[in-house]
Amino acid sequence: LVLDGHKCKIIHVSSKIRLLTNLRELDISGCLLTQLPDAIVYLENLEILSLKHNHLSTLPDGIERLTHLKELDLSYNHEMRVLPKVVGKLKNLHKLKIDHDNLDSLPDEICDLEHLHEIQAHHNHLRQLPKALERLGQLEILDIHNNELRTLPHNITRLSALKYLNIQGNYIESVPDGFKKNRRYNNKRSSR
Protein backbone atom coordinates (compact mmCIF):
# COMPACT_ATOMS: atom_id res chain seq x y z
CA LEU A 1 0.00 0.00 0.00
CA VAL A 2 1.51 3.29 -1.11
CA LEU A 3 0.09 6.53 0.22
CA ASP A 4 2.40 9.01 -1.47
CA GLY A 5 2.11 12.35 0.24
CA HIS A 6 4.07 14.06 -2.54
CA LYS A 7 0.94 13.87 -4.68
CA CYS A 8 -1.62 14.45 -1.94
CA LYS A 9 -1.11 15.62 1.61
CA ILE A 10 -2.16 13.06 4.18
CA ILE A 11 -2.11 14.35 7.72
CA HIS A 12 -3.85 11.44 9.42
CA VAL A 13 -3.89 7.67 9.00
CA SER A 14 -7.04 6.00 10.25
CA SER A 15 -6.82 3.44 13.03
CA LYS A 16 -8.77 1.16 10.68
CA ILE A 17 -5.44 0.42 9.03
CA ARG A 18 -5.24 -2.40 11.56
CA LEU A 19 -7.72 -4.33 9.38
CA LEU A 20 -5.05 -4.79 6.68
CA THR A 21 -3.53 -7.73 8.53
CA ASN A 22 -1.89 -9.31 5.47
CA LEU A 23 -0.20 -6.11 4.34
CA ARG A 24 3.51 -6.67 3.56
CA GLU A 25 4.60 -3.16 2.50
CA LEU A 26 3.40 0.22 3.69
CA ASP A 27 4.76 3.45 2.26
CA ILE A 28 3.46 6.61 3.90
CA SER A 29 6.19 8.91 2.61
CA GLY A 30 6.03 12.62 2.01
CA CYS A 31 2.99 13.26 4.16
CA LEU A 32 2.55 15.75 6.94
CA LEU A 33 2.32 13.06 9.60
CA THR A 34 3.44 14.06 13.08
CA GLN A 35 2.49 10.70 14.57
CA LEU A 36 1.45 7.25 13.50
CA PRO A 37 -1.71 5.59 14.73
CA ASP A 38 -1.11 2.99 17.44
CA ALA A 39 -3.04 0.57 15.24
CA ILE A 40 -0.04 0.25 12.94
CA VAL A 41 1.47 -2.23 15.40
CA TYR A 42 -1.24 -4.74 14.44
CA LEU A 43 0.19 -5.06 10.91
CA GLU A 44 2.21 -8.04 12.08
CA ASN A 45 2.99 -9.31 8.56
CA LEU A 46 4.56 -6.01 7.51
CA GLU A 47 8.04 -6.42 6.01
CA ILE A 48 8.73 -2.93 4.64
CA LEU A 49 7.70 0.29 6.35
CA SER A 50 8.64 3.58 4.69
CA LEU A 51 7.90 6.72 6.67
CA LYS A 52 10.39 9.09 5.04
CA HIS A 53 9.73 12.80 4.51
CA ASN A 54 7.29 13.26 7.39
CA HIS A 55 7.38 15.16 10.70
CA LEU A 56 7.63 12.18 13.03
CA SER A 57 9.48 12.53 16.32
CA THR A 58 8.91 9.00 17.62
CA LEU A 59 7.27 5.67 16.87
CA PRO A 60 4.11 4.24 18.47
CA ASP A 61 4.33 2.05 21.55
CA GLY A 62 4.30 -1.60 20.60
CA ILE A 63 6.21 -1.16 17.34
CA GLU A 64 8.26 -4.21 18.37
CA ARG A 65 5.20 -6.33 17.47
CA LEU A 66 6.24 -5.91 13.83
CA THR A 67 8.40 -9.02 14.06
CA HIS A 68 8.54 -9.60 10.29
CA LEU A 69 9.79 -6.08 9.53
CA LYS A 70 12.92 -6.20 7.35
CA GLU A 71 13.19 -2.57 6.21
CA LEU A 72 12.43 0.58 8.16
CA ASP A 73 12.89 3.98 6.54
CA LEU A 74 12.62 6.99 8.84
CA SER A 75 14.72 9.30 6.64
CA TYR A 76 13.97 13.01 6.45
CA ASN A 77 11.98 13.19 9.66
CA HIS A 78 13.65 16.34 10.96
CA GLU A 79 11.68 16.18 14.21
CA MET A 80 13.31 12.80 15.01
CA ARG A 81 15.96 13.72 17.58
CA VAL A 82 16.12 10.35 19.37
CA LEU A 83 15.81 6.96 17.76
CA PRO A 84 13.51 4.98 20.06
CA LYS A 85 15.32 2.15 21.89
CA VAL A 86 12.51 -0.20 20.93
CA VAL A 87 13.91 -0.32 17.38
CA GLY A 88 16.43 -2.77 18.85
CA LYS A 89 13.57 -5.25 19.31
CA LEU A 90 12.82 -5.47 15.59
CA LYS A 91 14.82 -8.70 15.42
CA ASN A 92 14.41 -9.37 11.68
CA LEU A 93 15.38 -5.89 10.54
CA HIS A 94 17.88 -5.96 7.65
CA LYS A 95 17.90 -2.32 6.59
CA LEU A 96 17.58 0.80 8.74
CA LYS A 97 17.45 4.19 7.03
CA ILE A 98 17.62 7.10 9.45
CA ASP A 99 19.46 9.65 7.31
CA HIS A 100 18.65 13.36 7.28
CA ASP A 101 17.04 13.29 10.73
CA ASN A 102 18.33 15.22 13.74
CA LEU A 103 19.86 12.33 15.68
CA ASP A 104 22.90 12.98 17.86
CA SER A 105 23.35 9.36 18.93
CA LEU A 106 22.15 5.85 18.25
CA PRO A 107 20.78 3.75 21.09
CA ASP A 108 22.93 0.82 22.25
CA GLU A 109 19.88 -1.40 21.66
CA ILE A 110 20.46 -1.10 17.93
CA CYS A 111 23.32 -3.57 18.45
CA ASP A 112 20.75 -6.27 19.28
CA LEU A 113 19.71 -6.38 15.61
CA GLU A 114 21.70 -9.46 14.67
CA HIS A 115 20.28 -9.62 11.11
CA LEU A 116 20.99 -5.98 10.28
CA HIS A 117 22.88 -5.63 6.98
CA GLU A 118 22.65 -1.90 6.35
CA ILE A 119 22.53 1.33 8.34
CA GLN A 120 22.08 4.62 6.52
CA ALA A 121 22.55 7.28 9.21
CA HIS A 122 24.23 10.06 7.24
CA HIS A 123 23.40 13.75 7.53
CA ASN A 124 22.57 13.71 11.23
CA HIS A 125 24.44 15.10 14.24
CA LEU A 126 25.92 11.83 15.49
CA ARG A 127 28.78 12.39 17.92
CA GLN A 128 29.45 8.76 18.76
CA LEU A 129 28.50 5.25 17.75
CA PRO A 130 27.13 2.55 20.06
CA LYS A 131 29.78 0.83 22.17
CA ALA A 132 28.68 -2.71 21.25
CA LEU A 133 28.84 -2.11 17.51
CA GLU A 134 30.85 -5.30 16.92
CA ARG A 135 27.74 -7.33 17.78
CA LEU A 136 26.33 -6.40 14.38
CA GLY A 137 28.03 -9.38 12.78
CA GLN A 138 26.08 -9.23 9.51
CA LEU A 139 26.46 -5.49 8.94
CA GLU A 140 27.74 -4.89 5.40
CA ILE A 141 26.98 -1.19 4.88
CA LEU A 142 27.50 1.58 7.41
CA ASP A 143 26.97 5.02 5.91
CA ILE A 144 27.55 7.67 8.55
CA HIS A 145 28.94 10.50 6.44
CA ASN A 146 28.22 14.13 7.28
CA ASN A 147 27.79 13.78 11.03
CA GLU A 148 29.82 15.17 13.93
CA LEU A 149 31.93 12.11 14.72
CA ARG A 150 35.45 12.74 16.00
CA THR A 151 36.48 9.12 16.54
CA LEU A 152 35.48 5.64 15.58
CA PRO A 153 35.30 2.91 18.20
CA HIS A 154 38.19 0.45 17.89
CA ASN A 155 35.76 -2.48 17.87
CA ILE A 156 34.48 -1.31 14.48
CA THR A 157 37.32 -3.34 12.98
CA ARG A 158 35.56 -6.47 14.28
CA LEU A 159 32.70 -5.99 11.83
CA SER A 160 33.90 -8.83 9.62
CA ALA A 161 31.02 -8.60 7.11
CA LEU A 162 31.51 -4.85 6.59
CA LYS A 163 32.01 -4.04 2.90
CA TYR A 164 31.24 -0.33 2.82
CA LEU A 165 31.94 2.34 5.41
CA ASN A 166 31.45 6.00 4.55
CA ILE A 167 32.73 8.45 7.16
CA GLN A 168 33.45 11.47 4.98
CA GLY A 169 32.32 14.86 6.19
CA ASN A 170 33.00 14.09 9.86
CA TYR A 171 35.80 15.37 12.07
CA ILE A 172 37.71 12.11 12.29
CA GLU A 173 41.47 12.55 12.48
CA SER A 174 42.45 8.88 12.33
CA VAL A 175 40.85 5.49 11.87
CA PRO A 176 41.56 2.22 13.70
CA ASP A 177 44.54 0.30 12.35
CA GLY A 178 42.41 -2.49 10.85
CA PHE A 179 40.94 -0.06 8.31
CA LYS A 180 44.29 1.35 7.30
CA LYS A 181 45.40 -2.14 6.29
CA ASN A 182 42.20 -3.15 4.51
CA ARG A 183 41.23 0.23 3.05
CA ARG A 184 37.55 -0.60 3.61
CA TYR A 185 36.40 2.92 4.22
CA ASN A 186 35.76 6.25 2.56
CA ASN A 187 37.04 9.24 4.54
CA LYS A 188 37.41 11.90 1.87
CA ARG A 189 37.05 15.38 3.27
CA SER A 190 33.97 17.15 2.05
CA SER A 191 32.30 20.38 2.90
CA ARG A 192 29.16 20.05 4.94
Secondary structure, DSSP 8 states (H G I E B T S, - for coil): -B--TTTS------GGGGG-TT--EEE--SS--SS--GGGGG-TT--EEE--SS---S--TTGGG-TT--EEE-TT-TT--S--GGGGG-TT--EEE-TTS--S---GGGGG-TT--EEE--SS------TTGGG-TT--EEE--SS------GGGGG-TT--EEE-TTS------HHHHHH---B------
